[in-house]
Amino acid sequence: MRLSDIAYGGECLGRIANQVVFAGPGIPGEEVMVEITADKKSYRRGKVVEVLTRSPARVEPRCPLFGRCGGCHWQHVDYPAQIGLKRQVVKAQLLSFLRKDGFGENVTVNPTLDAANPWHYRNNARFATHNGRLGFRETSSHRFLGVPTCPLMHPAIDKALASWVATDPRSEGDVTLRFGENTGQLLTHQQGNNTPASSGCFEEEILGRRFRISASSFFQVNSAQASRLVQYAIDRLEPQPTDTLLDIYCGVGTFGLLMANKVAKIIGVEASLGAVADARFNARNLENVEFFAGQAEDVLPGLMGSFNLAIIDPPRAGCKRVVVETLKRLHPDRIVYVSCDPATLARDLRLFCADGQYRLRDVQPVDMFPQTYHVETVATLQLP
């Protein structure tokens, strides 16, 4: 079977008897032998068991657990090809939604911002435990897989992984290791043993500002790329001293607080109470920042005032429709949408642009997650 394209999810597409087959690990253009593992009504799913014609981009995976551990998807692809595939996936997802309204073909998808170091970048990992050992779960299985070392983890986490000792070897609670690459602070948190999931915190520094991050609070897993992502978002928003910024799904305040000295006022909205507490702590020396705790779809309709700028960084499921509708009613001049899922991003951009109120300026993929199919994407919307 010839692999003809890449799908969001890391697998390649091919056809057998005119039926679509999703298979991996492969690379578009390769001729492969595939073992069918699932036969659905409209497609099949398979596993590449032999490569008959190799892509020039195919390399030997660094990790001996590649293919068994589900943490990586593209270790068999050289890095320049990975960032090209990510741009291709983002563009395909946008076209699948936006062409329905006749303007998808003109969308500009910039080349992916690559990572300077595509290995040892993860500052955050959650491990399963078994008999006092740390590891992951095998792909499509709950079987424990011991992991003595991981080439994606920051060296500090890799070292902690190798030296970790269970306080109670009988405990099966997950262990989270988080590291501040720019502060040197390590947080080790084990769930279970009557320890609440929200206990403990560490600090990380982005673009010269420190952020307190609790164990339960979200923060980007790649500190170096997070700095580039935030700076790119700031540049696209073009904040001015008289502007009011609406920061939706603000987490611990990363985007907004790094613009606090550039605008008149910042309003942050976040559902996680722990993250809101972190954000308020991180803004303790600022007078022009206010945070609201609650779901964006509940808080936004009650907000009053004028907002010149908005940044939204929702979870993988994207925005609820009421969030998009309320933002359009508030009509900020520019909106930057940061997304970790190209499909839900494309769906929401269609809602923003369908009636012509907003124009999609461009889309910028950012590789926060080398060796995986995951991609962060920044879309810039503005009033015509």
C-alpha positions, 0 to 999 in steps of 0.5 A, a space after each residue: 500500500 502507498 501512503 499518500 497523506 498525513 492525518 491529524 493523529 499521527 497516522 498516514 493515509 492510504 487505500 486498499 480496494 478503494 477504502 481509506 486505511 489509517 496506518 502508522 508509523 509511516 511517512 507519506 510517499 512510502 510503500 508499506 506492508 500493513 497489518 489491518 487491526 480494525 475494520 470499520 464501515 467507512 475506513 480501516 486502521 492498520 499497523 505498518 509492519 514492513 517498509 518496502 520503499 523508504 522515505 528519505 525522511 525516515 530515521 532510526 528512532 532514538 528510544 527503544 520503547 518507540 511504538 510501545 509507549 504512546 508518548 511519541 508518534 514521529 521519532 521515525 521522521 527526521 525533524 525538518 520533515 516533522 515541522 513540514 508535516 505539522 504545517 500540512 496538517 494544520 492547513 488541511 484541517 483549516 481547509 476542511 472547515 473554512 472552504 465550506 464558506 468559500 474563503 478557506 483557500 486564501 488562508 495563509 498558514 505560515 511555516 512552522 516555528 521549529 524548536 531549537 532543541 527537539 529532544 529533552 524539552 518536556 518540563 512536565 510528565 505524569 507517570 504511572 507507578 507499579 511496585 515502586 517503579 515509574 513508567 507509562 502505559 503501553 499504547 492501546 493498553 493499560 499494561 505498565 511499561 517501565 521507563 528507565 529514561 525518556 529522550 523527550 524529558 528535560 534532563 532534570 526530569 530524566 534524572 528524577 525519573 531514574 532516581 525516584 523512590 516510592 514513599 510507599 512501594 505498594 502505592 499505585 498513585 500516579 506521579 507528576 514531575 514538573 521542572 522550571 527550566 529557567 528557575 531550577 525548581 523541581 516539583 514531585 507530586 504523587 497522588 494517593 496516600 491522602 495527598 490532594 492533587 492540588 498540593 505543591 507548586 513550583 516556579 518558572 520564568 518566561 520572558 523575564 517574569 516569574 510564575 507560580 504554578 501549582 501542581 494542578 495548574 496548566 502550563 506549557 510543557 516546553 519552556 523555550 517554545 512557550 517564550 516564543 509562543 507568548 512573544 509571537 502572540 504579543 506581537 500579533 496583538 500589537 498592544 497599546 497603552 490605552 488598550 483593555 485586554 481580555 484574557 480568556 482561559 488565562 491559566 496562571 496569567 502567562 499571556 496577560 501578565 506579560 502584557 500588563 506593562 503595555 496596556 491600561 487594563 487586563 481582565 482574565 477569566 479562568 475556570 480552575 480555582 487553583 490556576 486563578 489563585 496562582 494568577 492572582 499571586 503572580 499579579 500581586 504587584 500589579 494594579 491593572 489586572 483583575 481575574 474572574 473565576 468561572 467557566 468562560 461561557 458563564 463569565 463572559 456574557 456578564 462582563 461589561 465595558 469595552 475591550 480592544 484586544 482579546 486572547 483565547 487559549 482554550 482546552 483541546 475541545 475549543 470554545 463553546 459557541 456562546 464564547 464565540 458569540 459573546 466575543 463577537 458582541 464585544 467586538 475587540 479590534 484584534 483576537 489572538 486564538 491559541 489552540 492545541 487542536 487544529 480541528 476545533 480551531 478550524 471549527 471556531 474560526 469558521 464561526 468567527 469569520 462566517 458573517 464577515 465580522 472578522 477576517 482571519 489574518 494568518 495562522 502560525 503553527 508552533 512546534 511545542 511538541 517535537 517527536 509527536 503529532 501535536 502542534 500548537 497554532 496561533 490564529 490572528 483575527 481582526 476587524 475588517 
